[in-house]
Amino acid sequence: MATVNAPSTHTLVLPHSLALDGGQELDRVELAHETYGTLNADGSNAILVCHALTGDQHLASPHPITGKPGWWDRMVGPGKPIDTDRFFVVCANVIGSCLGSTGPASIAPDGRPYGMRFPVITIRDMVRAQVALLDALGIGRLHAVIGGSMGGMQALSLAANFPDRAERVLAIATTARHSAQNIAYHEVGRQAIMADPAWQGGEYYGTGQTPDKGLAVARMAAHITYLSEAGLTGKFGRQLQDREAKSFGFDADFQVESYLRHQGLSFTDRFDANSYLYITRATDYFDLAEEHGGRLVDAFAASQARFCIVSFDTDWLYPTAESRNIVHALNATAARVSFVELSAPYGHDSFLLDVPALDRVVKGFIQG
């Protein structure tokens, strides 16, 4: 019998402190998460879906702030590629974020928000927290771990650092390490936030002022990297916004300018500026080869999982060459790996948008 695609929403306090790569520990770590479907008796039908940089646990349920459908609603649900009639699906908000899991806005043991006292975290730290969540849920070995973008980094990190925890690993539009160009884009965004006088050294909680202008600029810069030139040209070109002639000023003359301003401002309604600093830093630190003695092949040496790596031909943030590097390392370990580059006009965001070929790949890999 088909079930309704209704999530079960929880917040779990991890039973033990969380050791971090930076040498510190976090106590009483909370992980906000949603689950879909029913866990079978032996726990073998569990799938962990990891979200991207500014994503959240609202995988296939309406976002509580924006009211928009879940970020992968088209992919997760009864009869969908990730079929919740068959699988028990878990999606957790990463540590460092601001949608219910412990992050900079959370209350520290001294009763004040962490702010910039929150420790710098890594992708591996995020995965450690998620593994602890799986332990608490009674899930020893996943049917699959899936993620796109930063979620793909988490999926690869789980395979590398917890090689016995997943039978299948599906990494989409991702990389095994952040490039200098990607780090540079993130630094522009962080500097925009920290240059906003309302940032107040990160201690803006409870002051009535938030660094919305800086965060909006950071989002605008990042959003450009999620799109493709062809997509922007096709959608906007050089069309003017609500006018028949240029203003010869600095208002949003062009539609693309208006679009980016809207994206920036709307982002400030749902995301915390300090969380943006911490999560972008975590992705910048990500380098699986560095974590395993400098050789990417060694990162996957202990894994017995099946892998599927997916890239998009218009993604210039994590281009296909990055996926091929991962596949070459997996081939060197004789891992069972499939790889496909899909054609889509949307750039990096293709994994979130309507690309039927991706649906077929996900369904075939997960249900096959």
C-alpha positions as CSV (number, residue, x, y, z in Angstrom):
1,M,0.0,0.0,0.0
2,A,1.3,3.4,-0.9
3,T,2.2,5.7,1.9
4,V,1.8,9.5,2.2
5,N,5.1,11.3,1.7
6,A,4.9,12.8,5.2
7,P,8.1,13.4,7.1
8,S,8.8,12.6,10.7
9,T,10.7,15.6,12.1
10,H,13.0,15.1,15.1
11,T,15.9,16.7,16.9
12,L,18.3,14.3,18.5
13,V,21.0,15.2,21.1
14,L,24.0,13.0,20.5
15,P,24.8,10.9,23.5
16,H,28.5,11.7,23.5
17,S,30.6,14.8,22.8
18,L,31.8,15.1,19.2
19,A,35.5,15.2,18.5
20,L,36.4,17.6,15.7
21,D,39.3,17.7,13.2
22,G,40.4,21.1,14.7
23,G,41.2,19.4,18.0
24,Q,38.2,20.7,19.9
25,E,35.0,18.9,21.1
26,L,31.4,19.9,20.9
27,D,29.1,18.8,23.8
28,R,25.4,18.2,23.6
29,V,25.3,18.3,19.8
30,E,21.8,18.6,18.4
31,L,21.0,17.2,15.0
32,A,17.7,18.2,13.4
33,H,16.6,15.6,10.9
34,E,13.6,14.3,9.0
35,T,12.8,10.7,8.1
36,Y,10.5,9.2,5.5
37,G,9.2,5.7,5.2
38,T,9.6,2.8,7.6
39,L,12.9,1.1,8.7
40,N,12.7,-2.6,8.2
41,A,13.5,-5.2,10.9
42,D,17.2,-5.5,10.1
43,G,17.7,-1.9,9.2
44,S,18.9,-2.7,5.7
45,N,16.7,-0.4,3.8
46,A,18.0,2.9,5.1
47,I,19.2,5.7,2.8
48,L,21.1,8.8,4.1
49,V,20.6,11.9,1.9
50,C,23.1,14.7,2.5
51,H,22.2,18.3,1.7
52,A,24.2,20.9,-0.1
53,L,25.9,24.0,1.3
54,T,22.8,26.1,2.2
55,G,20.4,23.2,2.2
56,D,18.6,21.6,5.1
57,Q,16.8,18.6,6.4
58,H,13.5,19.5,4.5
59,L,14.2,17.0,1.8
60,A,10.7,16.4,0.6
61,S,8.5,18.5,2.9
62,P,7.6,22.2,2.7
63,H,10.3,24.6,4.1
64,P,9.0,26.1,7.3
65,I,10.2,29.6,6.4
66,T,9.7,29.9,2.7
67,G,6.8,27.4,2.3
68,K,8.5,26.1,-0.9
69,P,8.5,22.3,-1.5
70,G,11.4,20.3,-0.2
71,W,14.6,20.7,-2.1
72,W,14.4,17.2,-3.6
73,D,10.7,16.7,-3.4
74,R,10.6,15.5,-7.0
75,M,13.2,12.7,-6.2
76,V,12.0,11.4,-2.8
77,G,8.6,9.9,-2.1
78,P,6.3,7.0,-2.8
79,G,7.0,5.6,-6.3
80,K,9.7,8.2,-6.9
81,P,13.4,7.3,-7.7
82,I,14.1,7.2,-4.0
83,D,11.0,5.3,-3.1
84,T,9.8,5.8,0.4
85,D,7.5,2.8,0.1
86,R,10.6,0.7,-0.1
87,F,13.3,2.7,1.7
88,F,13.7,4.5,5.1
89,V,15.2,7.9,4.2
90,V,17.1,10.1,6.6
91,C,18.2,13.7,6.0
92,A,19.9,15.7,8.7
93,N,20.8,19.4,8.9
94,V,24.6,19.5,9.2
95,I,26.3,20.8,12.2
96,G,27.3,24.5,11.8
97,S,24.0,25.2,10.0
98,C,21.0,27.2,11.3
99,L,17.9,25.0,10.7
100,G,17.9,23.2,14.0
101,S,21.3,21.5,14.3
102,T,24.1,22.9,16.6
103,G,25.8,25.9,15.0
104,P,27.0,29.4,15.7
105,A,23.5,30.7,16.6
106,S,23.0,27.9,19.1
107,I,23.3,28.5,22.8
108,A,26.7,27.5,24.2
109,P,27.2,25.9,27.7
110,D,27.6,29.4,29.2
111,G,24.1,30.4,28.2
112,R,25.1,32.7,25.3
113,P,25.1,32.1,21.6
114,Y,28.3,30.6,20.3
115,G,28.8,33.3,17.7
116,M,32.4,33.2,16.5
117,R,33.4,31.0,19.5
118,F,31.9,28.1,17.6
119,P,34.8,25.8,16.5
120,V,35.7,25.7,12.8
121,I,34.4,22.4,11.4
122,T,35.1,20.2,8.5
123,I,33.1,17.9,6.1
124,R,34.4,15.0,8.0
125,D,33.1,16.5,11.3
126,M,29.7,16.8,9.7
127,V,29.9,13.1,8.7
128,R,31.0,12.1,12.2
129,A,27.8,13.7,13.5
130,Q,25.6,11.9,10.9
131,V,27.2,8.6,11.7
132,A,26.4,9.1,15.4
133,L,22.9,9.9,14.4
134,L,22.7,6.6,12.4
135,D,24.0,4.8,15.5
136,A,21.2,6.4,17.6
137,L,18.6,5.3,15.0
138,G,19.9,1.8,15.0
139,I,21.2,1.8,11.5
140,G,24.4,-0.1,11.2
141,R,24.8,-0.3,7.4
142,L,23.1,2.0,4.9
143,H,21.6,0.7,1.7
144,A,23.0,3.9,0.2
145,V,24.4,7.4,1.0
146,I,23.5,10.1,-1.6
147,G,24.4,13.7,-2.0
148,G,24.9,16.5,-4.5
149,S,27.5,19.3,-4.3
150,M,28.5,19.5,-0.6
151,G,26.2,16.6,0.0
152,G,28.4,14.6,-2.5
153,M,31.4,15.6,-0.4
154,Q,29.8,14.1,2.6
155,A,28.9,10.9,0.7
156,L,32.5,10.5,-0.4
157,S,33.8,11.3,3.1
158,L,31.5,8.7,4.6
159,A,32.8,6.1,2.1
160,A,36.4,7.0,2.8
161,N,36.3,7.4,6.6
162,F,33.6,4.9,7.5
163,P,34.0,2.3,4.7
164,D,31.7,-0.3,6.2
165,R,28.7,2.0,6.7
166,A,27.2,2.1,3.1
167,E,26.6,-0.5,0.4
168,R,26.1,2.2,-2.3
169,V,27.6,5.7,-2.7
170,L,26.0,8.1,-5.1
171,A,27.9,11.4,-5.5
172,I,26.5,14.0,-7.8
173,A,28.0,17.3,-9.1
174,T,30.8,17.2,-6.6
175,T,34.5,17.0,-6.0
176,A,37.1,15.3,-3.9
177,R,38.7,18.6,-2.9
178,H,38.0,22.3,-3.3
179,S,39.9,24.1,-6.0
180,A,41.7,27.4,-5.5
181,Q,39.0,29.1,-7.7
182,N,36.2,27.8,-5.4
183,I,38.0,28.9,-2.3
184,A,38.4,32.3,-3.9
185,Y,34.7,32.7,-4.6
186,H,33.9,31.7,-1.0
187,E,36.4,34.2,0.4
188,V,34.7,37.0,-1.5
189,G,31.4,36.1,0.1
190,R,32.9,35.8,3.6
191,Q,34.6,39.2,3.3
192,A,31.3,40.7,2.2
193,I,29.7,39.5,5.4
194,M,32.5,40.5,7.7
195,A,32.7,44.0,6.0
196,D,29.0,44.6,6.9
197,P,29.0,46.8,10.0
198,A,26.0,44.9,11.3
199,W,28.1,41.7,11.5
200,Q,29.7,43.1,14.7
201,G,32.5,40.6,14.8
202,G,29.9,37.8,14.7
203,E,28.2,38.9,17.9
204,Y,25.0,40.2,16.3
205,Y,22.6,37.8,18.0
206,G,20.1,39.6,20.1
207,T,21.2,43.1,19.0
208,G,18.3,43.6,16.5
209,Q,20.8,44.0,13.7
210,T,22.0,41.3,11.3
211,P,24.5,41.6,8.4
212,D,21.8,41.1,5.7
213,K,23.6,43.3,3.2
214,G,26.8,41.4,3.4
215,L,25.1,38.0,3.4
216,A,23.0,39.0,0.3
217,V,26.1,40.0,-1.6
218,A,27.7,36.7,-0.6
219,R,24.7,34.8,-1.9
220,M,24.7,36.8,-5.1
221,A,28.3,35.9,-5.8
222,A,27.8,32.3,-5.0
223,H,24.6,32.0,-7.0
224,I,26.3,33.0,-10.2
225,T,28.6,29.9,-9.8
226,Y,25.6,27.6,-9.5
227,L,24.3,28.6,-13.0
228,S,25.6,28.3,-16.5
229,E,26.3,31.1,-19.0
230,A,23.9,29.5,-21.5
231,G,21.2,29.3,-18.8
232,L,21.7,32.9,-17.8
233,T,21.7,34.1,-21.4
234,G,18.6,32.0,-22.3
235,K,16.7,33.2,-19.3
236,F,17.7,36.9,-19.2
237,G,20.1,37.9,-22.0
238,R,20.5,41.6,-21.9
239,Q,16.8,42.3,-21.3
240,L,15.9,45.4,-19.3
241,Q,13.9,45.1,-16.1
242,D,10.6,47.0,-16.1
243,R,11.8,49.7,-18.4
244,E,12.2,50.5,-22.0
245,A,15.6,52.3,-21.8
246,K,18.7,52.3,-19.7
247,S,18.5,54.6,-16.6
248,F,22.1,55.7,-16.9
249,G,22.3,55.1,-13.1
250,F,23.0,52.2,-10.8
251,D,19.6,50.8,-10.3
252,A,18.9,47.3,-11.6
253,D,18.6,48.1,-15.3
254,F,19.0,44.5,-16.4
255,Q,16.7,41.6,-15.5
256,V,19.7,39.5,-14.4
257,E,20.6,42.2,-11.9
258,S,17.1,42.2,-10.5
259,Y,17.2,38.4,-10.3
260,L,20.4,38.3,-8.3
261,R,19.3,41.0,-5.9
262,H,16.1,39.0,-5.3
263,Q,18.1,35.9,-4.7
264,G,20.4,37.7,-2.2
265,L,17.6,39.3,-0.2
266,S,15.4,36.3,0.0
267,F,18.3,34.2,1.2
268,T,18.7,36.4,4.3
269,D,15.3,35.4,5.4
270,R,16.2,31.8,5.8
271,F,20.0,31.6,6.6
272,D,22.4,32.8,9.2
273,A,25.5,34.8,8.2
274,N,27.8,33.1,10.7
275,S,26.6,29.7,9.5
276,Y,27.5,30.7,6.0
277,L,31.1,31.6,7.1
278,Y,31.5,28.2,8.9
279,I,30.0,26.0,6.2
280,T,31.9,27.6,3.3
281,R,35.1,27.2,5.4
282,A,34.3,23.5,5.9
283,T,34.0,23.0,2.1
284,D,37.3,24.9,1.5
285,Y,39.1,22.6,3.9
286,F,37.8,19.5,2.1
287,D,40.5,17.5,0.5
288,L,40.1,13.7,0.7
289,A,43.6,13.0,-0.6
290,E,45.2,15.2,2.0
291,E,43.2,13.4,4.7
292,H,44.7,10.1,3.5
293,G,48.4,10.7,3.1
294,G,48.2,12.7,-0.1
295,R,46.8,10.0,-2.4
296,L,43.2,10.0,-3.3
297,V,43.3,6.3,-4.2
298,D,44.2,5.6,-0.5
299,A,41.0,7.3,0.6
300,F,38.9,4.6,-1.0
301,A,41.2,1.6,-0.4
302,A,39.1,0.1,2.3
303,S,35.7,0.6,0.8
304,Q,33.7,-2.3,-0.6
305,A,30.8,-0.1,-1.7
306,R,29.4,0.3,-5.2
307,F,29.9,3.9,-6.4
308,C,28.0,6.0,-9.0
309,I,29.5,9.3,-9.9
310,V,27.4,11.9,-11.8
311,S,28.5,15.2,-13.4
312,F,26.8,17.8,-15.7
313,D,28.3,19.2,-18.9
314,T,27.5,22.8,-17.9
315,D,28.7,22.7,-14.3
316,W,31.8,24.9,-14.1
317,L,31.8,25.0,-10.3
318,Y,32.6,21.2,-10.1
319,P,33.3,20.3,-13.7
320,T,33.3,16.8,-15.1
321,A,37.1,16.7,-14.8
322,E,36.7,16.7,-11.0
323,S,34.4,13.6,-11.2
324,R,36.8,11.8,-13.5
325,N,39.5,12.3,-10.9
326,I,37.3,10.5,-8.4
327,V,36.5,7.7,-10.9
328,H,40.2,7.2,-11.7
329,A,41.0,6.8,-8.0
330,L,38.2,4.3,-7.6
331,N,39.3,2.4,-10.6
332,A,42.8,2.2,-9.1
333,T,41.3,0.4,-6.1
334,A,39.3,-2.0,-8.3
335,A,36.1,-0.5,-6.9
336,R,32.8,-1.1,-8.6
337,V,32.1,2.3,-10.1
338,S,29.9,3.7,-12.8
339,F,30.2,7.2,-14.1
340,V,28.0,9.4,-16.3
341,E,28.1,12.9,-17.5
342,L,24.6,14.2,-18.1
343,S,23.7,17.1,-20.4
344,A,21.6,19.8,-18.8
345,P,21.4,23.6,-19.4
346,Y,21.3,24.6,-15.7
347,G,24.9,24.5,-14.6
348,H,25.8,23.2,-11.1
349,D,22.2,23.5,-9.9
350,S,21.2,20.8,-12.4
351,F,21.1,18.2,-9.6
352,L,18.3,20.1,-8.0
353,L,16.2,20.8,-11.1
354,D,14.1,18.9,-13.6
355,V,16.6,16.6,-15.4
356,P,14.8,13.4,-16.2
357,A,18.0,11.6,-17.0
358,L,19.2,12.1,-13.4
359,D,16.0,10.6,-12.1
360,R,16.7,7.5,-14.2
361,V,20.3,7.2,-13.0
362,V,19.2,7.6,-9.3
363,K,16.4,5.0,-9.6
364,G,18.6,2.5,-11.5
365,F,21.4,2.8,-9.0
366,I,19.3,2.8,-5.8
367,Q,16.7,0.3,-6.8
368,G,18.8,-2.0,-9.0
